[in-house]
Amino acid sequence: MNDGAMRDAAAPRRKGSVGRSVRAVAWSFIGLRKGSEYRSDLEKVNPLHVIGVGLAAVFALVAFLMALVHWIV
């Protein structure tokens, strides 16, 4: 067997949805999460979805804070 086939067989396919990634990122922003749910997310979410949702959430938070400061001042 070649190396590519061995890597494909060893790597599990993750079919996580974007909604599940949004929920995982939202809970991580709050900082509250059960250990069992965290382990479940590690198995089921797609890392690329988490990165994309996390970046979008950070940009949204920064934009919200900038708008809030602009409105107050």
Biopython code that builds the backbone (N, CA, C, O; Angstrom):
import numpy as np
from Bio.PDB.StructureBuilder import StructureBuilder

atoms = [
    (1, "MET", "N", (0.831, -1.184, 0.000)),
    (1, "MET", "CA", (0.000, 0.000, 0.000)),
    (1, "MET", "C", (0.871, 1.240, 0.000)),
    (1, "MET", "O", (1.927, 1.256, 0.631)),
    (2, "ASN", "N", (0.443, 2.271, -0.696)),
    (2, "ASN", "CA", (1.234, 3.499, -0.714)),
    (2, "ASN", "C", (0.899, 4.382, 0.492)),
    (2, "ASN", "O", (-0.078, 4.133, 1.198)),
    (3, "ASP", "N", (1.709, 5.405, 0.718)),
    (3, "ASP", "CA", (1.534, 6.263, 1.892)),
    (3, "ASP", "C", (0.239, 7.054, 1.853)),
    (3, "ASP", "O", (-0.370, 7.276, 2.899)),
    (4, "GLY", "N", (-0.202, 7.487, 0.673)),
    (4, "GLY", "CA", (-1.431, 8.269, 0.553)),
    (4, "GLY", "C", (-2.654, 7.491, 0.990)),
    (4, "GLY", "O", (-3.539, 8.038, 1.648)),
    (5, "ALA", "N", (-2.710, 6.209, 0.626)),
    (5, "ALA", "CA", (-3.848, 5.381, 1.015)),
    (5, "ALA", "C", (-3.848, 5.135, 2.515)),
    (5, "ALA", "O", (-4.913, 5.058, 3.130)),
    (6, "MET", "N", (-2.667, 5.011, 3.113)),
    (6, "MET", "CA", (-2.594, 4.791, 4.556)),
    (6, "MET", "C", (-3.037, 6.029, 5.318)),
    (6, "MET", "O", (-3.727, 5.918, 6.331)),
    (7, "ARG", "N", (-2.648, 7.211, 4.839)),
    (7, "ARG", "CA", (-3.069, 8.440, 5.504)),
    (7, "ARG", "C", (-4.570, 8.635, 5.390)),
    (7, "ARG", "O", (-5.211, 9.067, 6.348)),
    (8, "ASP", "N", (-5.141, 8.322, 4.230)),
    (8, "ASP", "CA", (-6.587, 8.474, 4.041)),
    (8, "ASP", "C", (-7.363, 7.528, 4.934)),
    (8, "ASP", "O", (-8.410, 7.900, 5.463)),
    (9, "ALA", "N", (-6.873, 6.316, 5.112)),
    (9, "ALA", "CA", (-7.562, 5.345, 5.947)),
    (9, "ALA", "C", (-7.457, 5.711, 7.422)),
    (9, "ALA", "O", (-8.380, 5.435, 8.188)),
    (10, "ALA", "N", (-6.351, 6.326, 7.834)),
    (10, "ALA", "CA", (-6.149, 6.649, 9.241)),
    (10, "ALA", "C", (-6.869, 7.937, 9.643)),
    (10, "ALA", "O", (-7.247, 8.085, 10.805)),
    (11, "ALA", "N", (-7.062, 8.857, 8.723)),
    (11, "ALA", "CA", (-7.684, 10.140, 9.042)),
    (11, "ALA", "C", (-9.199, 10.009, 8.978)),
    (11, "ALA", "O", (-9.744, 9.647, 7.936)),
    (12, "PRO", "N", (-9.893, 10.302, 10.090)),
    (12, "PRO", "CA", (-11.354, 10.233, 10.065)),
    (12, "PRO", "C", (-11.943, 11.405, 9.297)),
    (12, "PRO", "O", (-11.410, 12.513, 9.348)),
    (13, "ARG", "N", (-13.036, 11.170, 8.589)),
    (13, "ARG", "CA", (-13.723, 12.232, 7.871)),
    (13, "ARG", "C", (-14.654, 12.941, 8.839)),
    (13, "ARG", "O", (-15.443, 12.304, 9.536)),
    (14, "ARG", "N", (-14.556, 14.253, 8.876)),
    (14, "ARG", "CA", (-15.414, 15.037, 9.754)),
    (14, "ARG", "C", (-16.483, 15.698, 8.902)),
    (14, "ARG", "O", (-16.175, 16.410, 7.946)),
    (15, "LYS", "N", (-17.720, 15.462, 9.247)),
    (15, "LYS", "CA", (-18.834, 16.021, 8.485)),
    (15, "LYS", "C", (-19.589, 17.025, 9.335)),
    (15, "LYS", "O", (-20.820, 17.024, 9.356)),
    (16, "GLY", "N", (-18.862, 17.880, 10.036)),
    (16, "GLY", "CA", (-19.494, 18.852, 10.905)),
    (16, "GLY", "C", (-20.202, 19.931, 10.118)),
    (16, "GLY", "O", (-19.773, 20.316, 9.030)),
    (17, "SER", "N", (-21.275, 20.405, 10.675)),
    (17, "SER", "CA", (-22.025, 21.462, 10.019)),
    (17, "SER", "C", (-21.534, 22.821, 10.503)),
    (17, "SER", "O", (-20.883, 22.927, 11.542)),
    (18, "VAL", "N", (-21.849, 23.831, 9.753)),
    (18, "VAL", "CA", (-21.472, 25.185, 10.130)),
    (18, "VAL", "C", (-22.235, 25.601, 11.387)),
    (18, "VAL", "O", (-21.696, 26.315, 12.232)),
    (19, "GLY", "N", (-23.471, 25.163, 11.511)),
    (19, "GLY", "CA", (-24.265, 25.490, 12.700)),
    (19, "GLY", "C", (-23.639, 24.950, 13.975)),
    (19, "GLY", "O", (-23.611, 25.631, 15.000)),
    (20, "ARG", "N", (-23.140, 23.728, 13.907)),
    (20, "ARG", "CA", (-22.479, 23.146, 15.078)),
    (20, "ARG", "C", (-21.197, 23.914, 15.396)),
    (20, "ARG", "O", (-20.850, 24.091, 16.563)),
    (21, "SER", "N", (-20.495, 24.370, 14.355)),
    (21, "SER", "CA", (-19.279, 25.167, 14.558)),
    (21, "SER", "C", (-19.619, 26.514, 15.188)),
    (21, "SER", "O", (-18.900, 26.985, 16.070)),
    (22, "VAL", "N", (-20.697, 27.131, 14.748)),
    (22, "VAL", "CA", (-21.129, 28.407, 15.324)),
    (22, "VAL", "C", (-21.439, 28.228, 16.804)),
    (22, "VAL", "O", (-21.050, 29.052, 17.631)),
    (23, "ARG", "N", (-22.134, 27.155, 17.130)),
    (23, "ARG", "CA", (-22.475, 26.890, 18.533)),
    (23, "ARG", "C", (-21.222, 26.652, 19.371)),
    (23, "ARG", "O", (-21.132, 27.145, 20.496)),
    (24, "ALA", "N", (-20.261, 25.910, 18.844)),
    (24, "ALA", "CA", (-19.019, 25.637, 19.572)),
    (24, "ALA", "C", (-18.220, 26.919, 19.792)),
    (24, "ALA", "O", (-17.674, 27.129, 20.875)),
    (25, "VAL", "N", (-18.148, 27.773, 18.776)),
    (25, "VAL", "CA", (-17.409, 29.031, 18.904)),
    (25, "VAL", "C", (-18.124, 29.965, 19.880)),
    (25, "VAL", "O", (-17.472, 30.640, 20.677)),
    (26, "ALA", "N", (-19.442, 30.011, 19.827)),
    (26, "ALA", "CA", (-20.196, 30.862, 20.752)),
    (26, "ALA", "C", (-19.955, 30.432, 22.195)),
    (26, "ALA", "O", (-19.736, 31.279, 23.061)),
    (27, "TRP", "N", (-19.991, 29.143, 22.463)),
    (27, "TRP", "CA", (-19.723, 28.650, 23.810)),
    (27, "TRP", "C", (-18.298, 28.951, 24.231)),
    (27, "TRP", "O", (-18.049, 29.222, 25.405)),
    (28, "SER", "N", (-17.363, 28.908, 23.305)),
    (28, "SER", "CA", (-15.977, 29.191, 23.663)),
    (28, "SER", "C", (-15.787, 30.672, 23.977)),
    (28, "SER", "O", (-14.950, 31.015, 24.812)),
    (29, "PHE", "N", (-16.544, 31.557, 23.329)),
    (29, "PHE", "CA", (-16.465, 32.981, 23.641)),
    (29, "PHE", "C", (-16.980, 33.230, 25.050)),
    (29, "PHE", "O", (-16.440, 34.068, 25.772)),
    (30, "ILE", "N", (-18.021, 32.506, 25.442)),
    (30, "ILE", "CA", (-18.570, 32.652, 26.791)),
    (30, "ILE", "C", (-17.642, 32.009, 27.813)),
    (30, "ILE", "O", (-17.487, 32.519, 28.923)),
    (31, "GLY", "N", (-17.030, 30.902, 27.444)),
    (31, "GLY", "CA", (-16.094, 30.229, 28.337)),
    (31, "GLY", "C", (-16.722, 29.131, 29.168)),
    (31, "GLY", "O", (-16.083, 28.601, 30.077)),
    (32, "LEU", "N", (-17.950, 28.783, 28.875)),
    (32, "LEU", "CA", (-18.628, 27.720, 29.610)),
    (32, "LEU", "C", (-18.863, 26.546, 28.678)),
    (32, "LEU", "O", (-19.463, 26.695, 27.614)),
    (33, "ARG", "N", (-18.387, 25.381, 29.084)),
    (33, "ARG", "CA", (-18.569, 24.204, 28.243)),
    (33, "ARG", "C", (-18.364, 22.959, 29.082)),
    (33, "ARG", "O", (-17.414, 22.878, 29.860)),
    (34, "LYS", "N", (-19.244, 21.996, 28.928)),
    (34, "LYS", "CA", (-19.061, 20.705, 29.586)),
    (34, "LYS", "C", (-17.948, 19.943, 28.890)),
    (34, "LYS", "O", (-17.748, 20.084, 27.683)),
    (35, "GLY", "N", (-17.229, 19.141, 29.649)),
    (35, "GLY", "CA", (-16.144, 18.360, 29.071)),
    (35, "GLY", "C", (-16.626, 17.381, 28.025)),
    (35, "GLY", "O", (-15.959, 17.174, 27.011)),
    (36, "SER", "N", (-17.789, 16.769, 28.260)),
    (36, "SER", "CA", (-18.316, 15.791, 27.298)),
    (36, "SER", "C", (-18.721, 16.464, 25.990)),
    (36, "SER", "O", (-18.519, 15.898, 24.916)),
    (37, "GLU", "N", (-19.285, 17.653, 26.069)),
    (37, "GLU", "CA", (-19.669, 18.367, 24.855)),
    (37, "GLU", "C", (-18.434, 18.847, 24.096)),
    (37, "GLU", "O", (-18.424, 18.870, 22.865)),
    (38, "TYR", "N", (-17.393, 19.230, 24.839)),
    (38, "TYR", "CA", (-16.140, 19.635, 24.198)),
    (38, "TYR", "C", (-15.540, 18.470, 23.423)),
    (38, "TYR", "O", (-15.111, 18.640, 22.281)),
    (39, "ARG", "N", (-15.507, 17.290, 24.032)),
    (39, "ARG", "CA", (-14.966, 16.110, 23.345)),
    (39, "ARG", "C", (-15.820, 15.746, 22.132)),
    (39, "ARG", "O", (-15.298, 15.337, 21.095)),
    (40, "SER", "N", (-17.122, 15.897, 22.268)),
    (40, "SER", "CA", (-18.015, 15.618, 21.143)),
    (40, "SER", "C", (-17.744, 16.580, 19.988)),
    (40, "SER", "O", (-17.737, 16.175, 18.826)),
    (41, "ASP", "N", (-17.520, 17.854, 20.310)),
    (41, "ASP", "CA", (-17.215, 18.835, 19.268)),
    (41, "ASP", "C", (-15.893, 18.526, 18.589)),
    (41, "ASP", "O", (-15.768, 18.702, 17.377)),
    (42, "LEU", "N", (-14.904, 18.069, 19.347)),
    (42, "LEU", "CA", (-13.613, 17.725, 18.750)),
    (42, "LEU", "C", (-13.763, 16.628, 17.706)),
    (42, "LEU", "O", (-13.042, 16.619, 16.708)),
    (43, "GLU", "N", (-14.683, 15.714, 17.924)),
    (43, "GLU", "CA", (-14.894, 14.607, 16.994)),
    (43, "GLU", "C", (-15.744, 14.992, 15.797)),
    (43, "GLU", "O", (-15.578, 14.429, 14.715)),
    (44, "LYS", "N", (-16.657, 15.950, 15.974)),
    (44, "LYS", "CA", (-17.677, 16.177, 14.955)),
    (44, "LYS", "C", (-17.540, 17.454, 14.144)),
    (44, "LYS", "O", (-18.118, 17.540, 13.061)),
    (45, "VAL", "N", (-16.800, 18.450, 14.618)),
    (45, "VAL", "CA", (-16.747, 19.700, 13.853)),
    (45, "VAL", "C", (-15.577, 19.692, 12.883)),
    (45, "VAL", "O", (-14.564, 19.027, 13.099)),
    (46, "ASN", "N", (-15.746, 20.440, 11.825)),
    (46, "ASN", "CA", (-14.699, 20.598, 10.816)),
    (46, "ASN", "C", (-13.795, 21.752, 11.254)),
    (46, "ASN", "O", (-14.290, 22.857, 11.480)),
    (47, "PRO", "N", (-12.498, 21.528, 11.379)),
    (47, "PRO", "CA", (-11.606, 22.602, 11.847)),
    (47, "PRO", "C", (-11.635, 23.854, 10.967)),
    (47, "PRO", "O", (-11.490, 24.967, 11.473)),
    (48, "LEU", "N", (-11.817, 23.685, 9.675)),
    (48, "LEU", "CA", (-11.888, 24.861, 8.799)),
    (48, "LEU", "C", (-13.131, 25.690, 9.077)),
    (48, "LEU", "O", (-13.087, 26.917, 8.999)),
    (49, "HIS", "N", (-14.237, 25.035, 9.401)),
    (49, "HIS", "CA", (-15.450, 25.764, 9.767)),
    (49, "HIS", "C", (-15.226, 26.555, 11.050)),
    (49, "HIS", "O", (-15.647, 27.706, 11.160)),
    (50, "VAL", "N", (-14.559, 25.929, 12.021)),
    (50, "VAL", "CA", (-14.310, 26.596, 13.303)),
    (50, "VAL", "C", (-13.420, 27.824, 13.098)),
    (50, "VAL", "O", (-13.668, 28.874, 13.692)),
    (51, "ILE", "N", (-12.403, 27.700, 12.276)),
    (51, "ILE", "CA", (-11.511, 28.834, 12.012)),
    (51, "ILE", "C", (-12.284, 29.965, 11.339)),
    (51, "ILE", "O", (-12.160, 31.124, 11.733)),
    (52, "GLY", "N", (-13.076, 29.632, 10.333)),
    (52, "GLY", "CA", (-13.855, 30.654, 9.629)),
    (52, "GLY", "C", (-14.880, 31.334, 10.526)),
    (52, "GLY", "O", (-15.009, 32.558, 10.516)),
    (53, "VAL", "N", (-15.600, 30.541, 11.295)),
    (53, "VAL", "CA", (-16.615, 31.100, 12.194)),
    (53, "VAL", "C", (-15.943, 31.916, 13.293)),
    (53, "VAL", "O", (-16.452, 32.968, 13.680)),
    (54, "GLY", "N", (-14.812, 31.444, 13.796)),
    (54, "GLY", "CA", (-14.096, 32.181, 14.836)),
    (54, "GLY", "C", (-13.611, 33.530, 14.347)),
    (54, "GLY", "O", (-13.754, 34.533, 15.047)),
    (55, "LEU", "N", (-13.037, 33.568, 13.152)),
    (55, "LEU", "CA", (-12.587, 34.843, 12.588)),
    (55, "LEU", "C", (-13.755, 35.792, 12.356)),
    (55, "LEU", "O", (-13.659, 36.984, 12.649)),
    (56, "ALA", "N", (-14.847, 35.270, 11.836)),
    (56, "ALA", "CA", (-16.031, 36.114, 11.610)),
    (56, "ALA", "C", (-16.572, 36.649, 12.939)),
    (56, "ALA", "O", (-16.989, 37.805, 13.019)),
    (57, "ALA", "N", (-16.566, 35.819, 13.971)),
    (57, "ALA", "CA", (-17.059, 36.254, 15.280)),
    (57, "ALA", "C", (-16.156, 37.327, 15.881)),
    (57, "ALA", "O", (-16.646, 38.280, 16.486)),
    (58, "VAL", "N", (-14.851, 37.182, 15.722)),
    (58, "VAL", "CA", (-13.928, 38.199, 16.244)),
    (58, "VAL", "C", (-14.143, 39.518, 15.517)),
    (58, "VAL", "O", (-14.208, 40.571, 16.150)),
    (59, "PHE", "N", (-14.253, 39.471, 14.195)),
    (59, "PHE", "CA", (-14.481, 40.706, 13.444)),
    (59, "PHE", "C", (-15.822, 41.344, 13.815)),
    (59, "PHE", "O", (-15.919, 42.568, 13.914)),
    (60, "ALA", "N", (-16.845, 40.529, 14.019)),
    (60, "ALA", "CA", (-18.152, 41.064, 14.416)),
    (60, "ALA", "C", (-18.076, 41.696, 15.804)),
    (60, "ALA", "O", (-18.663, 42.754, 16.032)),
    (61, "LEU", "N", (-17.369, 41.067, 16.725)),
    (61, "LEU", "CA", (-17.224, 41.614, 18.072)),
    (61, "LEU", "C", (-16.472, 42.947, 18.036)),
    (61, "LEU", "O", (-16.877, 43.901, 18.700)),
    (62, "VAL", "N", (-15.401, 43.018, 17.283)),
    (62, "VAL", "CA", (-14.626, 44.259, 17.176)),
    (62, "VAL", "C", (-15.476, 45.357, 16.533)),
    (62, "VAL", "O", (-15.463, 46.498, 16.994)),
    (63, "ALA", "N", (-16.206, 45.023, 15.480)),
    (63, "ALA", "CA", (-17.069, 46.014, 14.826)),
    (63, "ALA", "C", (-18.152, 46.506, 15.773)),
    (63, "ALA", "O", (-18.459, 47.697, 15.801)),
    (64, "PHE", "N", (-18.735, 45.589, 16.553)),
    (64, "PHE", "CA", (-19.760, 45.976, 17.530)),
    (64, "PHE", "C", (-19.184, 46.910, 18.586)),
    (64, "PHE", "O", (-19.804, 47.915, 18.933)),
    (65, "LEU", "N", (-17.995, 46.580, 19.101)),
    (65, "LEU", "CA", (-17.386, 47.429, 20.129)),
    (65, "LEU", "C", (-17.013, 48.798, 19.574)),
    (65, "LEU", "O", (-17.162, 49.808, 20.262)),
    (66, "MET", "N", (-16.525, 48.839, 18.328)),
    (66, "MET", "CA", (-16.210, 50.122, 17.721)),
    (66, "MET", "C", (-17.469, 50.963, 17.523)),
    (66, "MET", "O", (-17.453, 52.171, 17.761)),
    (67, "ALA", "N", (-18.551, 50.332, 17.091)),
    (67, "ALA", "CA", (-19.814, 51.056, 16.911)),
    (67, "ALA", "C", (-20.362, 51.537, 18.240)),
    (67, "ALA", "O", (-20.904, 52.639, 18.328)),
    (68, "LEU", "N", (-20.225, 50.723, 19.271)),
    (68, "LEU", "CA", (-20.702, 51.109, 20.612)),
    (68, "LEU", "C", (-19.928, 52.318, 21.135)),
    (68, "LEU", "O", (-20.520, 53.253, 21.676)),
    (69, "VAL", "N", (-18.610, 52.298, 20.973)),
    (69, "VAL", "CA", (-17.785, 53.428, 21.426)),
    (69, "VAL", "C", (-18.119, 54.677, 20.618)),
    (69, "VAL", "O", (-18.213, 55.770, 21.177)),
    (70, "HIS", "N", (-18.295, 54.525, 19.330)),
    (70, "HIS", "CA", (-18.642, 55.668, 18.468)),
    (70, "HIS", "C", (-20.000, 56.241, 18.882)),
    (70, "HIS", "O", (-20.177, 57.459, 18.888)),
    (71, "TRP", "N", (-20.934, 55.399, 19.217)),
    (71, "TRP", "CA", (-22.271, 55.849, 19.617)),
    (71, "TRP", "C", (-22.220, 56.569, 20.972)),
    (71, "TRP", "O", (-22.900, 57.575, 21.171)),
    (72, "ILE", "N", (-21.416, 56.048, 21.893)),
    (72, "ILE", "CA", (-21.316, 56.668, 23.215)),
    (72, "ILE", "C", (-20.597, 58.011, 23.150)),
    (72, "ILE", "O", (-21.005, 58.974, 23.800)),
    (73, "VAL", "N", (-19.537, 58.069, 22.372)),
    (73, "VAL", "CA", (-18.743, 59.308, 22.279)),
    (73, "VAL", "C", (-19.432, 60.221, 21.298)),
    (73, "VAL", "O", (-18.958, 61.328, 21.046)),
]
sb = StructureBuilder()
sb.init_structure("model")
sb.init_model(0)
sb.init_chain("A")
sb.init_seg("    ")
for serial, (resi, resn, name, xyz) in enumerate(atoms, 1):
    if name == "N":
        sb.init_residue(resn, " ", resi, " ")
    sb.init_atom(name, np.array(xyz, "f"), 0.0, 1.0, " ", f" {name:<3s}", serial, name[0])
structure = sb.get_structure()
